Amino acid sequence: MPTLNPLPPGSWLGLLGGGQLGRMFCMAAQSLGYKVCVLEPAADSPAGAVADRHIQAAYDDAQALDTLAALCQAATTEFENVPAPSLERLAARIPVSPSATAVAIAQDRIAEKEFIHRCGIPVAPYRVIRSRQDLLETPDALFPAILKAARLGYDGKGQVRVADRDQAVSAFERAQELGGLGGVPCVLEKRMALAREVSVVVARGRDGQAKAYPVAENEHREGILALSIVPARVSESIAGQARQSTLQIAQSLEYVGVLCVEFFVLQDGSLVANEMAPRPHNSGHYSIDACVSSQFEQQARIMAGLPLGSTRLMNPAVMVNLLGDVWAAAQTDATAMRDAFTGAAEVAMAPMDAIAREPDWASVLSLPGAKLHLYGKDEARPGRKMGHITVVEPELDQALACAHEIERLLRIV
């Protein structure tokens, strides 16, 4: 087993990706005394705005990767679609976590499902679809189903529900014509009768030590995570099975870093794995406020060769995801207010943005236990992740009630 050789504070850690996960990683690493260099092609990004240095370049830019490797003592990625060859190039010079091999498996639904199955963990019945003929030969028992792109699908993108074979053939052919679903191949996955959706985040160091966070219960709307409830309202047997399966996947991958695995709890009480993310996960954001050490602190600890922190849940928590739709609702309220006060010249003449563009954060933060996290994104678009609110309370029922009140205040439907 490798011996940890911790990096001293002041060392540089490299990050590929400039999104909100990278932003929260930067903050956690900096709180431990480390400097972070972000490689990100966009000039403005959530992580780039708070990093100690920003290299603006494509993820496969050889010169930029070499510059990152020369500066940093370790590197990681904040999303799974960084090209695996880029990670391999970095790994030739500095420790990289997760490995290119692990990321490559998570990038491809076919490889991912095959790997999880080889670990002895159940997955939903599925069939690999590479051609129209594959759909024609698919057993009737697999329908109704979801047709998913094998690569580059997330937050409900790159997938479509199909009731029967005819719908599946039409969706597949239309996708090829329009370039949807990422092209071929695809995975046709049987739709299961679900009781719950849950996830587990684990942290695993280079020395093989691993710790699992409490199981989160997740509610999705339009394919995007809306709420995470911790601890999940499932039996201890199901929770234990989910944690153990996630740890088993991490060990089988020889994984180094933070990993999330999503599961379906079926109505018959059984558990099947859905997919994995080789990075901190949206459903683990609650750990920032509710656990001794957050998932982002663990990511920094692992890169720096430090011992893992505690994953103990200090209080029940509910995370509310904030999408750009919340800003649109605030704008609608502003329009109504302007119309109601057309007699007031100073209001009637004010630009719309000056009346109310931001949601009513003061009302939200007046609620006990509410912790607001905004990601520093300038443009609020429908469906875009803009931030989250974590509610931490002594009892789960209290946290849920507060979360629902936040949704009412922000007009989250």
N, C-alpha and C positions, 0 to 999 in steps of 0.2 A: 504494500500500500504506500503511495507517494507520501513523502513528508512535506508538510506545509512550510513554505518559506515566505513569510508575509512581506509585502511591499510596505515600505515606510510611508507615512503621510507625506504629501507633497509629490508623490509619484503620479505619473500620468496614466489614465485609463482611456482607451479608445472606444468609440461607439459608432456603429454604422446605422444611420437612420436619425431623422430629426423630429419625429412625432412626439405625441404627449407621453408615451411610455419612456422615451429617451429623456424627456424633460424631467420626469419624476426620478429617473435613475440619476441624472446629473445632480439633482438636489440631495439625494441620499448619499451619493459618493462624496460630494463636497462637504456634507455634514461630518463625514468621517475624516476629512482632511485631504482628500484626493482631488486632483485636477482632471478635467474631462475634455477630450478633444472629439468633436463630432464631425463625421464625414457625411455630408448631406448635399444633394444637388441644388436644393432650393435656397435662395438668398435669405428668405425669412422662414423660420421654422420654430416650433415650440422649444425643441431642445437646443437648437443653435442659439436662441436668444439668451439662454442661461449658461451655456457651456463656457469653459475658459478659453477655448479656441474652436473655430469653425473652419473646416476645410470644405470649400464649396466645389464639389466635383461629383461626377457620376460614381456609382458604387463599384463599377468595374474599371475605373480609371487607374491604370497601373502606377503612374507617378504619384497620385494622391494616396493610394494604398501604401506605397513605400514610404511616403512622408509620415503617414500615421504610424507605421511600424517603427520608424526611426525615433519618433517622439515618445511613444507609449510603451509601457511594460506589459500590457495585456489589452485584449480587445473583446468586444461582444457586439451583438446586434439587437435592435429593438423590435424588429419584425422579421417574419420568416422568409420573405421573398427577396432578400439580399442574395445575389448570385453565389452559389456554392464555391465556384472557382475563386471568388474574391476572398472568401474565408480561408481557402487553402493557401492562397498567396500570403496572407497575413500569418497563417499558422507556421509557415516556413521560417518565420523570424521571431514571433512572440506567441505566448499562449493565447489561444482563442477559445472562447466558450459562448455558446455550444459549438461543437465540432461541425465541420462541413457535412459530415456523414449524417449526423442527427438532423440537421436542417434540411438536407436533401430529402430525407424520408418524410418529414413533416410537410414539405412543399408539394408532395404528390399524394393525393388521396388513395391511389391504388397501392403504392408502396406502404403508405401508412396503415391501411387496413390489413394488408398482408403481414406486416410486422406485428401489429397488435394481436392478430390471430395466432401467429407463431409463439407469442408470449403466453398463450393459453387463456386469453381474455376474450369473452364473447363480444362480437360486433353484430350489428343488424345485418340480416341477409342482404346480399348485394351481388351484382354482376358487373363485370367490366364491359363497357360498350365502346368498341372501336369502329363499328360500322353499322349501317342499317340492318344488315343480316343478323348481327348480334341481338338486336331488339326483337327481330322476328322469331328468334330461337329462344327467347327468354321465357321461362315457365310462367304460367298465368298466376301462380301463387305469389309472385313477387310484386304484383300490383294490388292496390295503388302504391305509388312509389314517388321518390324524388330523384330527378335526373340532375347530377352534379358534375360540374367541370372538375377534371382531375387535378387541375392546378389553378392557382390565383383566385380562388373563391373564398369570400369571408363576409360576415355580416349579412348573410342571405343573398349575396351577389353570386352570380355564376351557377344558379340552381333554379329549377322549376318543378312544381308539383304536377304530377301526371296521374290521372285516374286509371288509365288503361293503356294497352299497347299502342292503339292508334294515336293517342295524345303524345305518347313517348316518341313515336316515329316522327310525328309532325314537329315536335319541339326540337328533336335532334337535327332534322333536316333544316329547319329554320335557323338553328344556331350555326350550322355550317355555312349557310348562305350569308348570314349577317355578321358572322364572327363572334356570336354570343357563346356563352358557356366556355369561353376560352378555346373553342374548337374541340377537336377530339384528341385523346380519348376522354370518356366520361365514366362515371359510376352511377349505376341505377340501384338505388337503395330502397328497400321496402319500408313503407311508412308503418311505424309501430304505434300501438296504443300506449300513450305515455301518461304516467302519473306525475312525474317530476323531471326536471332537468337539473343536474348537479355538476359541480366541477371541483377538482382538487388541484391546488398548487403545491409543488414540492421544490425544495432547494437541495441540490446535491453538489458537494465540493469535489475537488480533485483527489482528495483522500478517500473518496467513496462514502463518506458520511452523508446522510440524507435526513431531511426533516419534512414532514407534511403539515400543511396548514389545515385548519378545520374545513369541513366540507361546506361549500356554498350552494345554496339553492337559487337557481337562476330563472327569471321570467323574461322571455323574449317577446318583442312586438315587431312585426314586419321583419323578422330575421335579425334584429339588433337587440342586444342586451338592454333591458329596461331596469330591472331590479336584481340585486343579489342579496340574499337573506342568509345570515350566518348566526348560529349554526343552522344548517339545513334541517327542515322538518321531515326527517326520515328516521327510520329505526337505526339503532346503533350497529346492527348487523350490516345494513346497507352502507352506512357511513364507513364502517371498518373495511368493508370489501372495496369501496371506492378508493380509500387511502392506500390500501395494500396493493391494489392493481396499479395505481399511479406510481408507487415506489418500485414495483416490479418492472414497469415499462422503463423508468429512468435507469434502473440497474442494468436491464438488458441492452439498452442503448449505450451503456457506459457514459451516461449523460453527465455533463458538467455545466451547471447553471441553474436557472429557474425554468421549470416546465409546468404547463397546465394540461390536464386531460379532462375533457368533457364527457359526461355519461348521461344516458337515458335510464331513468327508473321506470320500468314498465308497469302496467296496471296489475300484472300477475305477481309483482314484487321482485322480479329479476332485474339484473343490472347489465347493460351493454355499453361498451365504449363507443363514443361518437367520433371524436377527433382530438388531436393534441396540438398545442402551440408551444414552440421551443423558445419561450420568452416569458416575462411577466404578463399577466392576463388581466383584462378588464374586470373579471369576476374576483380578482384578488386585490382590487384597490382598497377594499375595506381594511386591509392589513395595515395601511398607513396610520390609521387612527385607532384601530381596535386590537392590534397585536403588539407584543413586545418589540419585535423586529419586523419591518415591512418586507414585502417581496422585493422591493427595489434595494433596500439595505442588504438583503441576502445576496442579490446580484453583485453588488459592489464588494461585499465580503468575500465572495467566491473568487472574483477576479483578482482581488488583492491577496488571496491566500490566507485569509483570516478564518477563525472558527465560525461556524454558523451561529446565528442568533436564535433566540427562542421564538417559536411559532405560537406560543400560548395566546389564546383569545382572552383579553382582559374583560370585555363586555360584549354582549350580543350587539350585532350591527346590521344595518340595512343600507346598501348603497343605491342611490338613485342616479341613473345615467342622465346627463344633460345633453340633448341634441340641439341643433340649430333651430328646430321647431319651437323651442321655448322662446327664443328671441322673436320669432315671427308672431307668436301669441302676444308678446309684449307690445309689438308694433301695432297689432290689431287693437289692443286696449288704448294705445296712444291715439289712434285714429278716432275711436269713439269719444275719447276725452276732448280732442280738438273740436269735433263736431258739436259736442255738448256745450262748449264754451266759445262759440263763434262770436258772441257778443264782446268777449274780452280781446281787445286788439292785440295785446302783447302775446296772447296765446295763439290767436288766429294767424298771426304773421310769423310765428316761430317755425323754423324748419322742423320736419317730422323727427329727425334724429335728435333734435334738442328737446323734444317733448318727452319721449320715452323710447329708447332703443334697448337699454339694458333691462332685464327682468328685475323684479322687486326683491333684491337680495336682502334688504333690511328686514323685510317681513319674514323671510326664510330664516335668517340668522337670529331672529328673536326667539325661535323655537329652541328649547333646551336639547343639547346633544347633537345639533346640526353643525357639520363641518364642511365648508365650501372649498372646492378645488377647481379653479379655472385654468385652462391650458394655454392661455395667451394667444389664441387664434383671433385674427382681426375680423374675418368674414364668417358670419353665422349662416350656414346653408342648411336646409332641411335634411335630416339624416346625418349631418356631420357631428362628430363627437366634440363637444366644446368644453366639457368639464364633468364633474360629478359631485354629489353631496353624500357624505356618509353620516348616518345617524347612529350614535352610540348611546345606549341606555342600559340600565341594570337588568331590564327584562325585555325579551324579544317582542312581546306584544306591544310594549311602549314604543319600541323602535319602529315597528311596523305602522302603528297609528301615526307617528310623527312623519314617517316617509309618505304616507298617503295624504297627510295634510300639506306636505311640500308639493306633491303632485297637484293638489287642488289649487294652491296658491300660484303655481307656475303654469296652470292650465295644461298639464300633461295628460293627454287622453289615454 
